[in-house]
Amino acid sequence: LYSKLFPRKSWAMPEEFYPVDLTPELESQVRSAVSQTVEAWKPKENDLKPTSLEAAEQIVEQGRLTELDAEERLSLACEKAPTDDEVILVLREAYKSLAAHYKQITDLEKEEVRALGGLLVLGTERHESRRIDNQLRGRCARQGDPGATRFFLSLNDTIFRIFGGDNIKKMMSMMSLSQPDDVPLESGLLSNSLEEAQKKVENYFYSVRKNVFEYDDVMDTQRKIVYGLRRRALLDPDEDIRATMMEFSDRNMEDFATGHINASKPVNEWLLEKLAENVKVYCSLLDHVTPEKLKQVAGSGGPAGAAAVTAYLQEEGQKAFYRKLEMIEGAGPGLTAMVTRQVLLMQLDTFWQQHLKNMDFMKTGMTLRAYGQKNPLTEYKLEGYQVFLKMMSKIRRNGLYNVFLFQPRKLTPMSRDRVKEMVPNREARRRQVKEIKESEAYKLEKEARGVTIDKGAAARSMNLARLSLNVRQVLEAREGLGELALASFSELKDTFARSGLLTLGDQLVWAQACSEFELLEDELHGEVYIGLVGRMEPQAAKAPPETELEDMDNERFEERQREAQKLFESAQQDPNFVQTLAAFSEQPELFLKELKAASQEQGWTREDVKKMKETYAMMGINLEVMLQEMRASADVLPAAQRELVDYMQQMLTDPDSVLGENAKDTKSEKVDA
């Protein structure tokens, strides 16, 4: 059974392991049970690949059978627990038959062992823990069976040498004067000494574990607080996250006021100038907070004045935070919540990791406090608490500080004219590719990262189609995590290189030809981004572009798109498909001949041409844009390829002139998109 469920591992057992051979009837029953189990337990689709978040969740739910799962199910089959599972019942019957068959031999062997006195366990050393010795003793006699245990020790064993081994050795040497050297010594005094030594060792390790637990209990309390805050940052709704950040703002302003104001001193001695300066550094939107204004708010000073300054700073901090949120939200709906979550999580993770290192370092020197008549654990708790407070203060302050510093990038959609401006002509792109391939850096990177070597037009077409699927999976995964469905060209640099797109011009031409993607530009930083059409905002999605697929139901289109992608992935494994694709790529006139023959024999209509465009669109390729780009560079194309481009472009723009007037009445079901 295991050999069929997990064929990669060897589960063969030696023949002498089994007490007796099986009868033909019993062997047939076991094989039948194994076949039914394998059929029921083995996953039906072994080559599932997650093309979306929903597909990944489906694979996780279906799951692959692991060895632990199989062992758990087999354990249930070998027990007597009630079950309605037919497979478990079949295995249980096979197990009962095997057990009854083997029991005839094992019962005879059991009686033979009992007649010899049972199992004898010999120990060559005593463990530091009595529990381990008792477990070893329990192996010799199970469920009332006969057996015995015997330990042979040496006075040079570790446990004797640590706990008074010299004294015991002298005493035993006096007792052994009248005994030959090959006769073992037995003494109750020796056994008692060993028991005492084991108790001392157990007490020592207990105190060590207790000490470790007490120190870890300090970190456990802090860990609960930090993890609770992190869980809130991940799961709380947007309004609660905003309320948490507002609470941080109030605490920060209170810390600012406490650090610069001493209520027991007169107002003239308060560090109001320094306070105003630090507040402006903390938030540039608080430039209207001046020493004069703070002095005016403080009034006559004292605790009331300090409280008034604190309340004033808290109010201004909340106003500044709301203004900043409005600025961020203006750059994109839902961007505020995303930014606050990401900033808070980043600060929590960074400072918590550093805090763990600081606490470990502090714990290493705490034992030295005992020389000063201080309890190291108490000192660790006190100092750890102060360090934890400072860490939480840094998280609050840096969290708000980074939100105030955040400046959303302005991404503008790239028009076709803008893309043409950034794309050099074909000859220039070829020179760039040649220079890149001849560079030493490219050769080293190709060896390190496995950049695909050019293997002809067929391989390039396969790589580009696979690239479309990979980029879509990345963007959908980000969208499933609540992030923007965007990726920069810098992030996808290695992915582009493995598909043969080495220059920015080639990458832009490919992205523009894919109808499912949209290009955006960050003019300030000179970066280009790629995203899914109409799905690049976290909450409010843009309206889909006007295409000929508008009348198609979205669900139906996505279902057909997934089918087309799966069909393409399976086609890549077909050598006939790859061979045909290679022939069409090397001989465009052959593809044109087959296309004309298929359209005439099957009586293509306008509807069939539309289905062809839909099929290309489902694979992420805008056929019209691709042909326009090729037509623009027609001067460098071979004659056969130019003829193919002209024919397909005419078919898309005016199908009747290509397909003929008689094709109008032909049913569209003849061609399967």
N, C-alpha and C positions, 0 to 999 in steps of 0.2 A: 504493500500500500504506500509506504513512504517513498519507495523507489519510483513509483509512478507519479506521486504528487510533487516530489522534489527531485527531478531526474539529474540535476547538476551535482548532487552529492551521492556518495556511495553508502548504501545502507546494508550491504551484504554481510551476513553473519556466518561464522564457520559452521560446518556441518555438525561438528561434535557438540555444538551448543544445544541442539535439540535432543531430548532424551530418546525419541523413537520416531520412525518414519510415519508419515500420514497414510491413511488408507485412500484409495482412489475416490471413494464417495466424499470423504472429509476434505480432500484436496479440492475437489470440484466445488464444494460448498464455500470454501475459503476464497477461491478465485472468483466465484460469482459475487460474493460480498464485496471484494476489493473492486471489481469492475463497477458495481452500482455506486460505491462510495466515490470513486474517482469521477464518475460521470456527474454526480451531484455536487461535489465539493470544488471541482476545478472551475476557475472562471471561464465564462463562455468567450469573452473577447480579451485575448491576451495582449493585443497591441493597441490598446486605447491610449490616445494622447490628448492631454488637456488643451484644447484650443480656446477655451474661455474659462472664466471662473466657475460657471455652472457645470461645465464638463469636469473640471477638477473636483468639485464637490461630489459629483456623481460617482467618480472613480473612487473617492475616499469612502463614500457610503457603501459601494459594492465591495471594495476591498479585495486584496489578494490574500489567499490562504497562507498563513505563516506556519512555521513548525510548532510554535507555541499553541496556535489555534487548533492545529491538527491533534496535538497531544492532549489538549483539554477535551476535545470531542471524543477521542479514543478512551480517555479516562472515564467519561460518562458512559460510554458503551460497555465498559468492563464492570460497571457498578450495577446496583439494583434499583437505582432511582427511577421513578415513573417518568415516561416520556412518550410523546406522540410522534416523534420523528421516525419515519420509516427506515431511513438509512441507519440510524442508531440502533434500531431494533434488529435489523439484519446483521449488523456487526456484533450485537450482543449474542445472537443465536450462534454465530460462528465462533465467538469467543468461548461460549459455554461448551460447545462441542470439542474445541481444542483442549480446554481445561480438563474435561472428563477423559479425553484420550490420553493426555500426558499424566493425569493423576494416577493411573495404574502403575506407572514406573516410579513416579516421585514418591508415592506412599511406601514402596519397597525400599527406596533409598533412605527415606526418613527413619524407618524402623532399624535399618542397618546402622545409621549414625547414632541413634539412641542406644543401641546395644553396645557401642564402643564408648559410651559415656558423654556423648554430646560434643559441642564445640569447645575447644580449649584456646583461650586468648592469651598470648604471651606478650608482655610489655617489657621493653628494654629501658624505659625511663618513665619517671612520673612527671606529669605536667604541672605547671605553676598553679593551675586552677583545679580544684577538686571536681568541678563539674565535668571537665573533660575526662578525668579518670573514671567517673561514674558512668559516663556515656559508653566508654570502652568496656567497662564491666558488663553493661547491659546488653552488649552484642552477643555474649556467650550463651545466654539463656533467655529465649523469647517465648512468651505464652506458655510458661510452665515446662519447657523443654530442659533437659539436663545440660550442664555445662560448668566450666570452671575458668578462673582468671588467675594468672600468676605474673608478678612483676619481678624482674631481676634488675637491681640497681647497683650503682657504683658510688663510692664516697667522693669520687671526682666529678660527679654530676654537678651541673650549674647550681641547682637549688641547694645542694649541700654546701658548696663552696661559699655561697653568699651568706647563708645563715648558719654560722658556727660550725663550719665543716672541719676545722682543725681539732676542736674539742671532741667532736663525735669520732673523728678518725683515731685519736689517742685512746678513747674509751673502747672502741671496737678492736683496736690492736691488742689491748689487754685481754679482751674476751677471746681472741683468736689464738692465744698462745698454745692451747691444748688441742687445736683443730688443724687438720691438714689444709694446705693451700687450696685444694680443689673442692673443698666442702663449703657450700654457701652458708653465710651467717644469718640467723633469724633472731630478731629481738623486738620485743614490744616497745622498748625505749626508742629504738630507731624509728619505728612506725609513728610513735607519738611526736618525735622531733620533726618528722616529715610533715605531719598534719599541722603542726604549729607554723612551720615554714610556709606551707601553702596558705594558711590563714593570713600571715603577714603580707604575702604577695597580693592576695586578693584585696586586703584592706588598702594596700598602696594603690593598686589600680582603681579601686573605687574612689579614693580621694582624688586621683588624677581626673577621672571622668566627671566627678562632681565639680571640680575646679573649672574644667573646660565648659561644663554646662552653665555655671554661674557667669562666666565671662561671655559666653554666647547669648545668654539671656539678655544682656545689655544690648547687644546688636539686634536681637530679635525684636525688642521693643521699637528700636529706631527703624528697623526694616518694615515693620507693619505700618508705620506712619508714612514712609516714603512710598511703599507699594500701594497704599491706599490712595495717596495723591496721584500716583501714576495711573491707577485704575480709573480715577475720576477724569483724568485728562484723556483717556482712551474712550470711555463709555458715556460720560455725561453729555446731555444735550448742549447745544450751542449756548443757550441762555445761562446754564449753570457754569460753563467754562468762563463766560464773560463775568459772571458774578465772582468766581474765584480770582480772576485777574484784578477785579476791582478791590477785593479784599487784600490782595497783595499790594496794590497801590496805597491803600490806607496804612498798612503796616510799614511800608517803605517810608512814607512821609513821617510817621511816628518815630521811626528810627532816626531819620534826619534831624527832627526836632530834638530828640533826646540827646543826640550826640553833640549838638551845638549849643544847647540851652541849659543853664543851671539855674533852676527857679530860686535857689537860695541867694543868688547874687543879683545886684541891680541890673537893669536893662542895659546900661552902658557897657557892662562887661560881657554881655552875651555876644557870641560869635555870629552875628546876623549877616555880616558881609560874606563870611565864609559859607554860611548856610545858603544864601542866595546864589553864590557861585556854584556850589555843588548841585543845587537843584537844577540849574540851567544845564550843567553837564549831563545830569541824569535825563533830562527831557528838554530839547530845544524849544518846544512849544510853551515852556514856562519862562520865557525871557522877560515877561512883564513882572515877575516876582523880583523886587528890588529890596535892598536893605531898608530904605525909607518906608516902603510899604509894610515890611515886617515889623519895623519899630512902631509904626502907627497902630498895627493890629495888636501888638504886645501891650500897649497902654502903659500902665504903671508897673508892669512886671509881676513877679511872684508866680505862684502856681496857676492863678487865673490867666495871667498873660501867656504863660507857656502853653496852657491848654488852648487859648485862643489862636496862637500861632500854629499849633498842630492842626486844629480844625480848619484853619484857612488853607494850609498846605494840602490837606486831604481833599478839600473841596476843589481846589485848583487842579490837583492831580487827576481827579475823576473827570473834570471837564476836558483836560488835555487828552486823557485816554479815549474819551468818547469822540473827540475830534479826529484822533488818529484812526479809530475804527471806521469812521465815515470815509476818511481818505482811502483806506485800504479797500473798503467795500465798493467804493466808486470805481476801482480798477477791475472789479469782477464780482458778480453775485456769489456769495458763499466763501469768498477768499478770506474773510476775517476769521471765521471759525477755523479754517485750515491752518492759517498762520499761527494763531494763538495756541492751538494744539501742538503743532510741530515745535514751536519755540519752547513751550513748557516741557515737552518730552525730552527735547535736546538738553535743556538745562538740568533736568532731573537726572538723566543718565550720566551726563558728564561729571557733575559734582558728587553724585552717589558713588561712582567708581573711585574718584579721588578720595572720598571720605573713607571707603573701605581700606584703602592703602594706608591712610593716616592712622586709622584705628589699629591696624595690625602692627604698624611701626611703634605706636604708643604702648601697645600691650607688651612688646618685647622688653621694654625698660621698666615696667611696673614692678617687677620682682625686687628691684633695687630699693624701692620705697620701704621695704621691710627693715632695712638697716637703719632707717630713721624712725623706727617704732611706729610705723603707719601700716594700716591694712591695705595691701596692694589692690584688692578688689574694690574697696571703697574709693580709693583714689582714682581707679580706672572709671568707675561710674561717674564720679564728679567731673573729671576732666573730659570724659567722653560726652557727657551731657552738654558741656560748654562748646565743644567742637561741633556737636550736632546742631546747636542753635545757630552757630556761625554759618554752617552749611545751608540751613534753611533760609537764613537771611540772604545769602548769596544767590540762592535759587530765585527768591522773590525779586531781588533787585535786578539781577541779570535778565530774568524773564521779561520784566517790563521794559528794561533798557533796550533789549533786542527788538521788542515790538515797536518802540518809538523809533529805532534806527531803520526798521524795515521800509524799503522803498520798492513797491511792485514794479516789475518791468513792464513796459508798454510793448505788447506784441501786436504787430499789425499784419493782417493777412497779405500775402504776397500775390500780386496780380501776375498775369502771364507776361506782361511787359517788363515787370520788375525781375521775373525769373530770367527772361531773355537777356536783360542787362547783365546779370551775374554769370550767365553761361557763355563761355567763349565759344568760338566756332569749333567745328569738328577737328580741323587740323591742329589747332592750339591744344585741344584736349588730348589728342593723341601724343603730342610732344610732351605734355605734362605727365601722361601715364608712362611714357618711355623713360623720362627722367626719374620718376619715382621708382620704377622697377630696376633701374640701373644703380640706384643709390645703395650704399652699404646698409643703411638703417632699415630699408625695406627687406633686404635679404635676411638680416638677422631677425626681424620681426616675423617674417614668413616661416622661418625655422622654429621660432619660439611659440607662435600662436597657431601655426598650421593654416596659413592663408592659402586659399584654393588656387592651384596652378591652372592656367587657362588650358582647356582641353577641347576647344572648338566652340562653335556657336550653339550646339545643342546643350553642352554643359553650362554655357552662360545663360541660356534661356531657363534651364532648370534652376540654376542658382538664383536668378532674379525672381522667379515665381515663388521659390522657397523663402526668399527674403521678404516678400510681401506678407506671407503667412507669419513669419517670425516677428516682424514689426507689429503686426496687428495683435498678436498674442501679448506682447509687452505692453502695448497701450491699453488693451482690455484688462490686463491684470492690474494696472495702476488705477484704472477706473473702478474696478471691483473693490479696491482698497480705499476708495473715497478720495483718491488723488486726481489731479488733472490728467487727462488722457493725452499727455504731451511727452515728447522726448527730443532732446537736442541732437543735432548731427554729431556733436562731439562725443556724446554718450554712445552713439551707434557707429562710431568710427571703425571699430574692429569688425562689427557685423557687416558693414559695407565692404570692407576690404576682403573678407572671406567670400563675398559674392562677386568680386571683381570690380566694384565701383571705388576707384582710388581717388578720384578728383571730386571737388565740390560740384563742378559742372555736370559730371555724369550722375552724381547723386540727385541733383535738382531735376535733371531730365527724367530720371526714373520715377521720382516722387510725384512729379507733375502728371506723368502718364497713368498713375494709379488713382482711380476715381474715388476710392474710399478714404484717401488721405488728403489733408490740407496743410499747406505750408504757411508758417508765420515767421516774422523777422523781428529780432530785437536790434533795432538800429543803434542803440546806445552802446551795446557790447559787441555788435557785429556777429551775433549768433543766429542760426536758423533752426527752427523747431518744426517737427512734424507731428500731426495729431489726426484723430479720427474726425471726419466731417461732421459738424454739428454737435460734437460731444466733447468739447474742450473746456467747458465751464463746469465747476463741481456740482452746481444745483440746477441753474436755469440753462437748459440746453438751447442752442441756436436752432433756427428752422432749417430743415434739410434743404440742400440745393435743388433747383428745378431741373429735373432730368426726366427722361422718358420712363423711369421706373416709379414715378410718383403715384400712378394709379395702382401699383402693386401693394398689397397689404404688407406692412412691415414684418409681421411675424412670418408670413409665407416667404418673403424675400430672404430673411435671415436663415430660415430652414433650408431653402434651396442653396444659399451660400455655404452653409455648413456641409451640405451634401456635395457641392462642387469641390470644396476643399478636401473632403475625405476621398473623393474620387481621384483628385489629382495626386494625393499622397500615395494611394494604392497604385496609381499608374506609374509612379516613379520606380516601383519595384518590378515592373514588367519590362523585360529586355526588349520585347518587340516595340513597345512604345518609345523607349529611348532610341532604338535603332531608327525607327521611322522619323522621330524628331530630328535626329542627326542628318538624315537624308534630306528632309525638307529644308533644314538650315543651310546645308551646303549647296543644294540645288533648288533655288526659289521657283524655277520654271516647272519643276515637278509638282510642287505644292499648288501652283496656279492651275496646272492641268487637272489635278485631282479635284480642286475646288470647283472648276467649271463643270467637270463631269458630274460631280455630286449634285450641284444645283440644278442641272438640266435633267438628270435622271429622276430626281426626287421631286422636281417641280417646285422649287423654292418660290415663296411669295414674300411680300413685305413683312408679314408676321414672322417668317423664318429668319429674316435678316435681323429683326428686332430681338428674337430669341438668342441669336448669335452674340449680339451686343450685350445682352443680359448675362450670358455665360461668362464673357470676358470681364464684365463688371463684377460678377461674383468672385472672381479670382483677383480683384483689386486692380484691373487694368482698364483704363479708358481707351477704347479702341480708336475713337475719332481723334483724340489728342495725340496718341502714339503715331497714327498715320500722318497727321499734320506735321509733327516734328520730323518724321522721316522725309516728307515731301519738301520741307524747308532745306534739307541737306541732300536733295536729290542729285546734285552735281557730283557728289563723291560716292554715290551708290552704284553698284553694277547694273547693267542694263536689265537683266532678268528681274532683279529686285525692284527696280523702278517700275517695270511693267506690272508687277504684283501689287505694289502700293497704289498705282493709278487704278487698277481694276477694283481693289477693295474699297478705295475711297469713293469711286463712282457707284459701287454697290450700296454704300451707306447713304449717299446723298440722293441718288436716283435709281432705286432698285429696278424699276420697270424697264429702263433702257438696257439694263444688263441681263435681267432674268427673262425678259420677253413678255409680250402681252398675254400669251396663253397661260402664264404661270399665275395669273390673278385668281382664277377659279379653283386652283388646287388647294386641297385642305391643308391647314397648317400642322395637323397632327403627324404628318409624314416625317418630320424632322424632330428628333428628340434633342432638345438643347442640352 
